[in-house]
Amino acid sequence: MKSVKKAVVTVMAAGMLAACSGGGDSAGNDSAPSASKSPKPAVKAPKEFDTSKGWQQNISWPDGDETELPVEAASKAGVVAFLQKKGEKYVVEAREAATGALRWSSQPWQPPAPGENVAPDSSHLPQLLVVDQDDREYIAVWAWAPSFTEDDTFSLLLYPADSSGKEISPARTFSIPMPSHDKPRVVDGGNGLLVLWEDSRPGADRTTAIDLSKGRVTKYEELELPCGEDNLQPCKGPVEALSPDGPVVQLPVHGGFGVPGTWHSGDAVPPGSKIHNSKYKSGRVTEVLGGHVLSTWFPENGYGNQSVTAVHDLKSGKLVASTLCASESSGERRKAVLSPDGRHVVSDSVAVDLEQGKARCFYEGGDADPIRLTSVADGTAYGYSRADGESEKPVTVALDTGQVKPLPQGTEIPSLLLADTGGFVLKLAEGKGQGRQFVFHPRR
């Protein structure tokens, strides 16, 4: 399976425009918007985008300053999915990436409510996720309802991204009791969807895997994987990914990961990295995408906020590429992004060419200006550079040469990139609510 993953939709600080209200549907209207030759407003975008054409769509929620918004791109299906709020219920609208025409919409859905003694907050709001399994994309809608008196409830609805029609029913629905009272992590595991949570009780389930094609649910407690510098000690850890040949186990104490009986990261340690041991905990899975495992490693000779970022093949465990790089994320789990053609990955200040097996760092630490990459397509990455004491400034990066090009201040950086379209997220104009406006322009 080769998963094509979209950029996480984040609210960008640089050059926000005051958006006017014309064009596109409002939340709760199922009619398709007209593709406008002059979207209102046209975004001040990099030259790779034709701002004379495009379309736009508003999201009226969440109400606060949440950085992750309920919008996802399914590249293979060529749609952008919006989770719109209608009263107390929610509807998925999947729109053509090129025109904004409505491809399909879901029946209204009422998420599970938290327990009566649980104060509602933003962590209980439903979210979207695109998962690619068996070369087919699915749009997952999920919500978590905690309870202080009994098991929490995890609810999930699945829609094939290539569906069509209005008020369609989900292809599959799941309601899974969870023993934890902490919000779960829900991710594309590489060969199915994973729900992960913390539970320190001996023998407790830590991971639930959902086979989207077959509807099969598998719960995993911690599994055994060899550990230590000689990889001969028996250790246990939670499942963090799903390879074609079995679950990928992460060892939390010694570091390292692998598929029991198939491959082990200790056999493919990135150059310049410390091997696994209980002191350094080197080798931690951060994400799975495009048939690869991304991980961080403790460097042999690094300093400060430097670490080694590595990419291993999900099926074989073979090391594909690695590089020593600094980060400003302070250990935060920052999502990586795969280009629409599946060739490049960007994560924080690291860019990887999966085809050539090369990784490049764009922030060596020290006095260097950090560069944070947020999206990538056709060998060009987009992001921000920040000199010490200054605000972030937009840049483009040519990944074949490593050349960083500053963009004019106020240039918007795309948050979503599909094969022929780029999506930009803006704050709504004053008086128009706390949601966001999404403007899509074709790529030249």
Number of C-alpha atoms within 10 A of each C-alpha: 18 16 27 25 29 24 23 22 21 18 18 20 15 16 18 17 18 12 20 14 14 12 18 24 17 16 19 15 12 16 11 18 19 15 17 16 14 14 20 17 19 20 27 18 19 19 11 12 20 19 23 13 18 27 28 26 22 22 23 20 18 19 11 9 11 13 11 12 21 20 23 24 28 27 25 19 17 20 25 23 26 23 24 24 18 15 9 9 12 20 21 25 25 30 22 16 29 22 21 24 18 21 21 22 23 20 15 18 17 14 20 18 16 18 17 11 10 13 9 14 8 10 15 18 16 19 19 21 23 27 28 27 20 13 13 18 22 24 23 24 24 22 24 27 24 29 19 13 10 13 16 21 22 20 18 20 19 21 22 20 26 17 16 14 11 14 15 15 15 17 14 15 15 14 14 15 15 25 19 20 18 14 17 19 11 20 20 23 27 30 29 24 25 26 21 21 20 17 17 10 9 8 11 14 21 24 25 19 25 20 14 24 14 8 14 10 15 11 14 16 17 19 18 18 24 21 23 19 14 11 18 10 11 10 18 17 21 23 29 27 29 24 23 15 15 16 21 30 24 27 29 17 18 23 25 30 31 27 26 16 11 12 19 22 22 22 13 14 21 25 16 17 23 19 27 27 18 14 9 15 20 28 30 24 24 17 23 27 28 23 20 24 29 22 21 24 28 23 22 14 11 16 12 9 15 21 23 25 31 28 28 23 18 27 20 16 23 18 20 21 21 28 24 26 21 27 22 15 12 9 8 9 10 13 14 23 27 24 26 25 16 20 19 27 28 25 21 25 24 25 28 25 19 19 10 11 14 15 22 20 20 23 22 17 17 12 9 13 14 22 28 25 25 26 30 31 20 14 17 17 25 24 26 23 23 15 13 11 6 8 11 20 21 25 23 22 22 15 19 10 8 15 12 17 13 15 17 14 13 16 20 26 28 28 22 28 27 27 17 16 21 25 24 23 26 23 20 22 16 10 6 13 14 17 20 22 22 20 25 29 29 22 19 10
